[in-house]
Amino acid sequence: MPSPAGRRGIGALLIAGTLLLASAPAADAAADVDVDVPLTEIGADPYANATSQHGTQAGPDTYQWGTTIVTAQQAGRFFDGGASGIAFATSADNGATWAKGVLPGLTGFGGGPYQRVSDPSVAFDARHDVWLVASLAITDTDGIRGAAVVVSRSTDGGRTWDDPVAVANGGDLDKSWIACDNTLASPYYGRCHVAFDDHAAGNTISLARSTDGGLTWAVTATPATGLGAQPVVRPDGAVVVPYLGGDDRIRAIRSRDGGVTWSDSVPVSAVQRHAVAGGLRALPLPSAETDATGTVYVVWQDCRFQLYCAGNDIVLATSADGTEWDHVTRVTADGGDHFIPGLGVDRSTSGGSARLALTYYRYPDAACAAATCRLTIGYTSSVNGGRSWSAPAELHGPMKPVWLANTAQGRMAGDYISTSIVPGGNAFPAFTAAAAPAGGAYDVRTYTVSGGLPITGGGPALLSIDGPVAAGDPPPDMPPTAR
């Protein structure tokens, strides 16, 4: 699929004040802005097995350190869960050029013991100078089961990777996510943390920790239950883990002793849901990051700001310490339906001058029918810690949902999208985008923006509220898994 240029941007009127709550979505008032967004392909399905959906990728994650950016994503998606392997792409020159490959030793399609794999996430351990990709290893011999969480290691800057190391085994595991403590002054400098949940134990969330560059791991169960736990590490070594609770709230737990013990969960906010149209799989899982002084930023999809919950926006909550959370604020205000956000924060900035970048999927028409829905990819940024945001730009689209991989929970672009920021420089999103299938195969690939995207401000601050405007769709039961 050629890299599109000359896509249409969407200018948004960012409205402050209580009238925002009573107004219709701002799409009709928004003005189109011409933008030129050349894309670089950083992933395509390399597998040829007939058992998965050939030509599909899903759910990329990225991490940036120094001049290196590493991304990892599923390749060859199965209908009933998982993928044939994990593909990676590494740039050693701040996104100018990329080297691509697949992680070895995971599935039988790459010399590994497992049948499938899912949920890659990327981290860097600065103390041990090692790149890490956590993945969920899946067996299908007696039903689809998350058999293990594993970590692949690279000691040469993400160019080559070792066979994976086991982090946790047993149960029915799901939704692994990794983060490392890279603050030199932290008492736990060099400690890495992997979060995951166990569906066989009521979606209990556990955290594993490593002090030797990911070679060995110790697992601790927490009091939390839910999906999509994303650990972030503050400069003082405290680990904060936002997640989607079974009570349909974004919640968080915290450890102040390097992951040995964990607090009871605290609520960040209730989630107000608008069911995403078009048969698309789109859970309101959080995306979380921290800045230079340890402020925690969490975004998710939520319909509270649109009249009668007519569509989801991306919303933001922040906390100075992971226990007390500020009011929820609206990030997107251009109408339509926004979902699956990926937040990036410039780790060299903080507070009122923190630089944030956000990528997400969007339907311009939140009430579209399956045959008429058109999926786009949007981007916005902030130079003042999320108090106001630039007019959103459209990076790619429109796409038909039926072009995406099919799953038991709907068409799938991925449960995650990702954005990494070069300190003081541009933002690099990673997202899957689809063209029409051809020759019996899908055409879903992973892209970034060539040269990255600038981070700008613009617009007045948006209204903050605690409660919903109007009731949205009732929350569905927690899915058995989100593999």
N, C-alpha and C positions, 0 to 999 in steps of 0.2 A: 504494500500500500504506500503510495508516494506521500512524502511529508507535505501537508497542506500549508499554503501560505495565503496571506490576504484574507484570513478568517474575520468574521464580524465580531467586534467587541460589544458589550452591553453596558451602556452608561446607566448608573442608578442614581435616583434622587434619594439621598440619605436624610431622612426626616427626623428631627428631634421633637420631643414633646408628646403629650398624651394623645394628640390627634392621630398619631401613627397607629394606635390600637384600634381606632374606629374606621380607619380608611381602608379602601380596597387595596390589593397588591399594587405595587408601583410600576408594574410592567408597562402599562399603557403610557405612563409619563416618562419612561426611560427613552433616551436617545441612543441610537446605534452609533458606535465609534469605530472607524476603520483601524485595524491593527494588523501587523504582519508578524505571524508566529510560526517561524520555521521549526519543524520538529526533527529530532534525531531518533531513529529506531535503536533501542538498546536491548530488545529481546524478541525472539520468535520461537515457537515450539520446534525443538529439534528432534522430537521423537516420532517414530513411525509405527508404533504398535496400534493395532486395530481396536484395542479394548477401551481406549480413551478417545476424547473428541479432538482429533488431530487439528492443529492450527490454532490452539487456544492458549492464552496466558491469562493470569488473574492475580490480583492482590499484591502489587509490588510494595516493598518497603525499602527505604534508603537510609544511609547515615553518611555524614561528612566529618572528616578530621584532617587537619593539615591541608594538603592539596588534593586529597583523595576522596572520592565519592564512590560508595559501593551500593548497588541495588540488587535485590533478590526477589524472585516472583515464581509462582507456580507455572508449570508448563505441561500441557496435555491433560486438561481437566476431565475427570470422570463425572458422570451424571450423579452418582450416589455418594460422592465424597472424595476429596483428595485429587492428586494429580500424578502424572507419570514421573515427575522430577522437579527439581528446583533449578531454575536458570539464574545466572548472575551476570552483572556487567560492572566493570570497574574503570573509573577514570582516575588517572594519577595527576591530571593537570587541570583540576577544577572544572571538569565537564567539557573540556575542549575535544578530547578523543576518548573512545571507550573500547575496552577489550571484553569479549563475551565468552561465556562457557556455561557448563552445568556442574553442580556440586556432585562429587563422586561418592559412591558407597552408600547411597540412600535406598533406592529401590532396585528391583531386579533388572530394570532397564539401564542401570549404571553400575552393576556389580555389587549391589547392596542387598540386605536381607528382607527388606520390607516390600509390600506390594504397591503402596502409594505414599504420598507425602503432601503436606499442606502447610499453610500459615508461616511462611518464612519471615523473620525479622532480623535486622542487621544492627550490630554494635561494634565499637572499637574499644579495646582495653589498652589505654595509653601506657600504663605501668609495665605491661608485659609485651607491648608492641605487637598485638595480635588482633586480627579482624575475626569476628564471630558472626555466624548466621545460625539462629535457632530455628528449628523446624519441628513439625508434628509428624511423626512416623506412624503409618496406618497399615493395619492388616485387614484382609478381606476374606480370610479362610473360614471364619465363623461369624458372618456379619461384618459390617464396617466398624472398626474399632480403632480409636487412637491408642496405639499400643505403647508409644514412647515419645518423649520429648528428647531431641538430640541437638547437638551443636557441632557445626562444621567450623574448622579453624584454618586461618591463613596467616603465615608468618612472613610473607613476602609482599605485603601491601595489597592483598586481594587478588593477586594474579593467579595463584594456584591454591588449591584447597586440599586438606587432609580428609580422610574418611571420618565420619562423624563420631563424636563421643556421646555416650548416653548420659542424659541429665536425670531422667525419671522414667520408670517403667511401671506397667500394671494399670488396672482400672480401665477407664475409657476416657482418655485425656483429650483436651481440646484447647485451642486458642493460646498458643505459646507466644511469648514476647520477651525480648532481652534488652537490658540496659546495663551500662558499666559506670562505676565511680571514677571519673577522670580528673578530679580536682586534687592537685598535688598536696594541698593543705588539709584535705579530709582525713580523719582518722581511719577511714576505710578505703583509701586510695588503692585502686587496682582490684576492688571487689566487683564482681559482675552478678547480676540477678536475672533469673528467668521466671516469669509468671506463667501459670497455666491453670486450667480448671479440670475437674474430674467429674464427668457426667455420671459415672457409676456411684459417686458419693454425693449426689445432690448438687453438682456443679460447685463443690468446694474448691476455692482458689488456694493454690499452694505457690510458694516461692522457693526456688533453688538458688544457692549462692556458691560462687567459686572464688578462690583467692590465688589460683595458680594459672591464670590465663585460660580458663575453661577446660582444663584437663580433668579435674574432679569436681564433684558437686555434692552439696548437702541440701536436703529438702526439708522444708518446714511448712506444715499446714497452717492456714490462717483462719480467723473466725468468719471470713467473708465467703459468700456464695454468689455466683453470677458468671457473666461472660465478658470476654474482651478486655481482660486486665492488662494495663500498660504501665509498667514501672518506669518512673523517672527518678533521678538521683540529684538531690540538692547539693550545693557546695559544702555544706556541713556534714555530708554523709548520710543524712536522712533519706530514706526511700519512700516515695509516695506512689500509691498504685490506684489510679482511677479505674472504674469498671462499670459495666451495666449490671445492676442488681436485679434479682428475680422479682422485686417489688416495682419494677419499671422506674427506678431512679438511677441516675448517675451517682455513684458512691465512691468513697476512697478509704483506704487503710494506709497506715504509716508505720515504719520501723525506724527507731532512732539508734539501734545498735548493730547496724550493718546487715539487717535481715535475719537476725537470730530470733527476735520476738516481734509480734505484730499487734497493733492496737485494734480495738473494735472499729467497725466501719462507721463513717460519718456520711450523712447525705450531702451531696453537692447540689442536686436539684432533681425534682420530678421531671420525667420526660413526657412531653406532650407529642403524641404521634399523629401524623397523617400517613395513611397507608400509601406507599409509593405505587403508582400505576404501572401498567404495562407488563405485569407479571415479573417484575424485577426483584431480585433478592437484595435487600437494603436494610440491614439491622442498624439501629441507632447506637452503634458502638463508639466509645470515646476515642479521640486522638489527643495525646498529651505531650507537653514539652516543658522545659524550664529555661529561665534566663540566667544571666551571670550572677545574680544575687539570690537565686533560688525560688523566685516566684514561679508557681505552677500554673500553666495555662491548659485548659481542657475545652475542646469543642465537640459538638455532636449535632445531629439533625433534630429539629424541634419545630412544631407548628404554632407555638403560643402567640407569635407576633402577627400572624395572618388571621384576618377576620374569620371566625368560625373554623379555625384550624384548616383553612382551605389548601395549604401547602406548607411544606417544611422550609425553614431557613436553616442556616448554620448559626449556632449560638455559642457564646463563650462564657466561661466562668473562670475566675482566677483566685489563687490563694497564696498568701505569703509563706505559709508553713505546711499546707496540706491538711489542716484541720478546720480552720475557719475559712469559709468560702464567700466571696463577694456575690452581689446580685448578678443574675444572668443578663447578658447583653446580646443584642442582635448584630450579627456580622453582615449578612446579606439582606438587601431590601429591594431587590429588583423583580419581585414576583416570581411565580412559578414554583417549582419544587426542587430543593437542594438536598443532597444526601451524600453519604460516604466521604467525609472530609479528611484531609491530611494536612496537619498543621506543622509548620516549621518555625523555629525561633532562632534568631542570631544569638549564639551563646556568648558573644562578646559585648552584648548590650543588655540593658535592664531597665526596669521601672518605666517612667514616662517616656523614655527614648528607646524602649525595646523594639526591635525590628521583627515583625511577624509576617509570614506568608502562608496563604491558605489555598489549597486546590480541592476541588470537589466536582461531583457530577450534578447535572441539572436537567430537568425538563422545563422548557419555557411554559408549557401548559401542564399544570399540576393535575388537571382532570382529564387528561388524554385517555383514549381507549388503546387497547393493546396494539391495534393496527395502525394507530396514528401517532403514538408516542415517538418523540425524537430526542435522543439523548445527546447532551453536550457536556463539555468539560470546562469549568470555570476557574478563575483565579482572581484573588484580591490580596491586598497587603496593607500593612499598617506600620507607621514609624513612631507611634506613640503608645506602645504597649497595648494596642487593641481598643483604644478609646474611640478611634475613627478609622475608617478603611477606604482604600481607593475604590474608584468605580470598577466594578467587576469586568474582566475581559474574558472572552470566549477563546479557549485554546484550540478546541477541535470540535467538530460535529457539523451537522447532526448525524446520529447513528440510529438505526433501528434496533430495538432490544433483541429481536430474533437473530441478529448477527452475532450475539454473544453466546458463550458456552451455556448449555442448559444444565440445570441441576434440579434435584428433588425439591428445592426451595425457591425455584424460579431462575430466570436468566441471570447470569453472574458476570459483572465486570470485576468483582472482587469484594471481599469484606473490608478491604483497606485501600487507601491511596496514600501517597507519601510526598512530602516536600522537605528538602534539605537546603540550608542557607550557608553559603560561603561567608565567614565572618567579614563584615564590611563590604560584601559583594552581592552577587545575584542569588536568586532562589532557583533551585532545580527541582521541579516536580517530576514525579514518575507516575505514569498512569497507563492503563490498558485502553486501547482504542480499536474499534472494529471496522472492517470494510465488509461488503457483501460476500458471503461464502461463494466459492468457485471450485469446480472440479470435485465436489463432494467433501471439501474440507473448509473449515472455518478460516477466517483471516483476522485473528485477534492478536495484536502485538503490544509490546510495551514501548513507550516513548518518553523522552524528556524534551524540553525546549532547548534548541540549539543556542548555546551561549548563556542560557539562564534568563531569568526575568528580573527586571528592576523591582526594588521595594520602595513604594511611594506612599504618601498619605493622601488626605483629601476628605472633605466632607465633615460636617459637625458630628459630635458624638451622638450615638443612638441611645434611645431610652432603655433603662434597666428596669426589670420587673422580677418579682419572685414567683408569682402564680400565673396560671394559664389565663388567656383571654376568654376562651370558650373551650368546652370539652372537645377533644379530638377523638380519633378512633380509639376504641377500647384496646388496651394492649393485648396482643396475642399471648398464648402460653409461651414460656421460654422454649425455644426450639430444642429438640433433643440434643443436637449438637449444632455447631455452626462451621463444620469442617468444609 
